[in-house]
């Protein structure tokens, strides 16, 4: 039987060159023949790539580092083997693709081989049987993903790769399967530091040519890296790696890379035997890298790599995704806002068709509070209000007091439409003084009293909060508002007497006490003038009040309301109200009630009497209370 004898020269080449046979004699094991590595950049940095690799070559060094690749990329790497062996070659081709949510994948092919090997008849060494070739290849399929529940302790990435090893010598060949497992850790307190671990060939590929089996020994790679970015798109990378082969000497590797303006890359390293080095040039996603390393027994080698980015980076894809989601959310909120307005318009149309004009008027008021720029709703409201007046005129046309009743009813309707409920109540009472059986006035009076009751409760609540907080003067102002709305309120009278007595007893400093009393008197006058519709007079009292006490919050609020009565809303203010309302609705729909209340309160600074906004704020506060209650838990 003819047997193959591979020349001693071949073994020196493929073991000494790539450091693949550092196993003990007679052990039957071997370190991977591909231990030179992959990628000119990695080789130029001494092979210290397990913690910093961010190109496709990292498939060889640490599958977990696939997550460092921000762009989809491909790479082709050729390493001409050492001087004097023109038939020998060492090549790598790889691709990596990072996804947004399911990790990163990569695939690569490494191959090394030589031709021109003489074979002889074993029994007759003088008989030359011609030349054969030797080639060894491996296909690497890797995957890496992050552990999201580790975020509070830093970012932890897990990776693994399956390797299919193929050997061929002449007519003999075999394949085996191996496995790498890698980890990558980025601590939260050390910015720019990355730690890497690769259990290379933890399951070693085993092949058998003719009668003897060989199994690739495992190698443990411990790596650490540091990235520092400069303000001009330049960066510095430091790397250190310690390799622990199963049956060979340990290796200490180190590398440094300086990137200038993302164009020029300069590298130097140490691969446990010799100094390595190289340069790289990048332009618009394409990159050419050159490396250099040498071996005492075989000379120097000059790896060349070509690589290219494909498509967008993860950050760009995240930005596009987030913009798309934000646009979808805005569209949804706009649709929700439009549906709400449409529902009130439809309700107004139904009430109009059924003759319930008062309810139609309320629905149209809500529409204009949601969207003050809705001219169609404003025109319809005017038509409905005219229809109500026409109906009222028809009811009272035969009465001697019809003109006077219509005048009061018209004023009451005007005040009611503009949320001036105190003045509206006075007008409804005037109508009822003239016509006690006037059903519409009775109904509107009941509606108005309901609105005033809501405001009384709001001011009562505010007064109690202020009094508990020690702001007695402000609390007195709130109780005065309650008394203006409800002159029969014994609770308000008692509170005013109690707080007034308390304030009078505080007067260690007569001037301070006098000023406080003047402020109280001015606020009472302002409230009375406001309640009677004398807004300009109320503004005068309030300006004088704020001169004496600039931090009088309730006075400032009432001043804004009085000034608003004098000056109608501008188109810009209406548009701002609409924008703030939509923003509040967005937060409300996301159950962020605190943020919704904050946005709606900004509307009250523009339009203090916006009833719908007040109701929305009240609803949000109720939901907040439910969230914090034991029942909600």
Order of alpha helices (4+ residues) and beta strands (2+ residues): alpha-beta-alpha-alpha-beta-beta-beta-beta-beta-beta-beta-beta-beta-beta-beta-beta-beta-beta-beta-beta-beta-alpha-alpha-alpha-alpha-alpha-alpha-alpha-alpha-alpha-alpha-alpha-alpha-alpha-alpha
